[in-house]
């Protein structure tokens, strides 16, 4: 189970980095008044209203939950966190 949790952590880390990199790229394009090269939005749409932003937020939430699960799974048996 520990191995599976670590794999989940790695996949979510990479997904989170990829999603936020796409969002930042989209934000920079929007601030420079250029079309988005990632295809998340057509035209000059506010990047905070696009699927890229919402996807990046959900990836971040699931990554944080994965961090919490990984932390709990590495605690020695019978030991409670205070």
N, C-alpha and C positions, 0 to 999 in steps of 0.2 A: 504494500500500500504506500509506503514511504517513497518508493521509486515513481509510482504513478503521480503522486502529489508534486514531486520535483519536476516531472515532465510537464504537468499542467502549469506549474509556475513559469517554466521556460517558455512555453507556447504563449501564455498570456503576456509575458514580458515582451516578447518579440512583437506580438500583435498590438500591444499598447504603444510601443515605440513607433511602429509602422503607421498606426492610425493618427497619432499626434504629429508625426512628421508630415503626413499628407495634409492634415488640417493647417499646420503652420505654412506649408507651401501654398495652400489655398488662400490663407489670410494675407500673406505677403503679396500674392498676385492681386488680390482685391484692393489692398492698400495702394498698389502701384497702378490701379485702374486697368489691369489686364485681365483677359479671360483665364479661367482656371484650367491649368494643364492636366489636373487629375481627373476631370470629368465629373466631379461631384455636383457641380452646379453649371448651369448654362447662362452665360452673360455675367453681368456684374451683380451678383446676388450676395447679400450679407452672409459671410461664411458661418456665422453663428446660427443661421437658420437652415443649414444644409445637413444632409445625412452624414457627412464626414465628421462634423462636430459631435452629433449625437452618438455615432459609433465610437468615437474616441472616448467620450464620457463613459459609455457602458463598458468599454474595454478597461478603462481605469478603475471603475468600481469593481469589476470582477477580478482584476489584478490585485487590488487591495484585499478583497476577501480571500484570494488565494494565498497572499502573504500571511494573513491571520491563521489560515488553516495550516500552512507550513510551520509557522511558529508554534502552534499548539501541538502539532504532531512530533516536533523535535523535543518537547519537554519530556523529562524522564517520567516513567509510569508512576502513578500515585502522587505525583507532585502537582499541586494546584498553584496557578498563578494568582498573585495578590493584586 
